[in-house]
Each structure stands twice: as structure tokens, then as C-alpha cells.
């Protein structure tokens, strides 16, 4: 009985996240030009991070599922930096009150988000639309990018444990 309940719970959490779009290695879109600016003003592009698995999570502060995902992202951001094989880019897309509103939100949640570094997307050739073919229209939207800077998987919504599962799948691919 317990196993059945656990399975039902895990399945329902996965449903919250929506379907994961996985792309086989030979058919992945190149995202090396996609760029970001972090909360400290440093710029980076996916191409600068070759050799590492990159997670980009597009979020807004008013989104409930985004708020659920942020502590997991903060933890993975810290762990990835310590191990050197994973980079987590929580990319805020709030238009109202940028950057003060986002800074205030992070300060208010610093216990759950210790050392959290957030990003903004760059524009033009390095922007979302130019690299993903469209703007982000669902929150959170998460991308897992392989060591070559190519899109391995993408989904919208939050499912506990889904991100770790997708990261591990890409980390296990031959470099």
C-alpha cells in the first residue's frame, strides 16, 4: 500500500512539471550564443561554459512553482560550483521593479536561498528569442544544456526531483 501511495505521489508531482522535451545528442540545438548578466554585473554566455552541464531556469517572483524550485536551484548552484561540473543560471524575467524588487525578494528569502546568484537574459543575438526561437511564456521554464552548449532537455513547471534526474542523465553522457 505504501509503495502504491509513494508511486502515486511521485507521478502527480511529475505531472505538475509538464512533459519533458528531450533531444538526442546529434539533434540538439546550439545555445552557445545565449547570454546572461548575473546579479553582480558579470556577463556570461553558454559558450563560455563548455565542458560543464548548464541549467537555465527562467522564473518570476510572483510564480508559486518558481518559488518552490528556487531552494533546489540555490542548492544545486552551490554544489555545482563546488564540484565544477555544473552551472546553474536562475534567470529572472520580472519586468516590474527590476532590479530592486528581485533584490528585495532574494533578501527576504535569504535563509532558503543562501548565496543565491540570479541572472537576467541578454538581448539581441545573445537573447532568448534569437537563441530559443521564441520568448518564454510559461514559468518556470527549465533548460538543461549539455557540455557542448546544446539543448538536451526542456520543460515548464516544477516537479520535485525532476531537475536532478535530468542533470544526472546529461552528466552520464560521454564527454
DASUL-V654248 format. One record per pair of residues at least 24 apart in sequence whose C-alpha atoms are under 8 Angstrom apart, sorted by the first residue. I is the first residue (numbers start at 1). GAP is how many residues later the second one is. Records with the same first field share a line. If there is no record, write none. Layout:
# DASUL-V654248
I: GAP ; GAP
This chain:
# DASUL-V654248
13: 145 ; 146 ; 147
14: 144 ; 145 ; 146 ; 148
15: 144
16: 141 ; 142 ; 143
17: 138 ; 139 ; 140 ; 141 ; 142
18: 137 ; 138 ; 139
19: 136 ; 137
20: 133 ; 134 ; 135 ; 136
21: 132 ; 133 ; 134
22: 130 ; 131 ; 132
23: 128 ; 129 ; 130
24: 128
25: 127
28: 122 ; 123 ; 124
29: 121 ; 122
30: 119 ; 120 ; 121
31: 100 ; 101 ; 114 ; 118 ; 119 ; 120
32: 117 ; 118
33: 92 ; 93 ; 98
34: 88 ; 91 ; 92 ; 93 ; 94 ; 97
35: 86 ; 87 ; 88 ; 91 ; 92
36: 55 ; 83 ; 84 ; 85 ; 86
37: 82 ; 83 ; 84 ; 85
38: 79 ; 80 ; 81 ; 82
39: 78 ; 79 ; 80 ; 81
40: 77
45: 81
46: 103
47: 101 ; 102
49: 38 ; 98 ; 100
50: 97 ; 98 ; 99
51: 34 ; 96 ; 97 ; 124
52: 32 ; 33 ; 34 ; 35 ; 94 ; 95 ; 96
53: 32 ; 33 ; 34 ; 91 ; 92 ; 93 ; 94 ; 114 ; 117 ; 118
54: 32 ; 33 ; 34 ; 35 ; 90 ; 91 ; 92 ; 93 ; 95
55: 31 ; 32 ; 33 ; 34 ; 35 ; 87 ; 88 ; 89 ; 90 ; 112
56: 32 ; 33 ; 34 ; 35 ; 86 ; 87 ; 88 ; 89
57: 31 ; 32 ; 33 ; 34 ; 83 ; 84 ; 85 ; 86
58: 32 ; 33 ; 34 ; 35 ; 78 ; 81 ; 82 ; 83 ; 84
59: 31 ; 32 ; 33 ; 34 ; 35 ; 80 ; 81 ; 82
60: 32 ; 33 ; 34 ; 79 ; 80
61: 31 ; 33 ; 41 ; 44
63: 76 ; 77
65: 74 ; 75 ; 92 ; 93
66: 73 ; 74 ; 91 ; 92
68: 90
69: 89 ; 91
70: 43
71: 41 ; 42
74: 39 ; 40 ; 41 ; 42 ; 43
75: 38
77: 39
78: 37
89: 28 ; 29 ; 30
90: 27 ; 28 ; 29
91: 27 ; 28 ; 29 ; 30
92: 26 ; 27 ; 28 ; 29
93: 27 ; 28
144: 26
146: 24 ; 25
147: 28
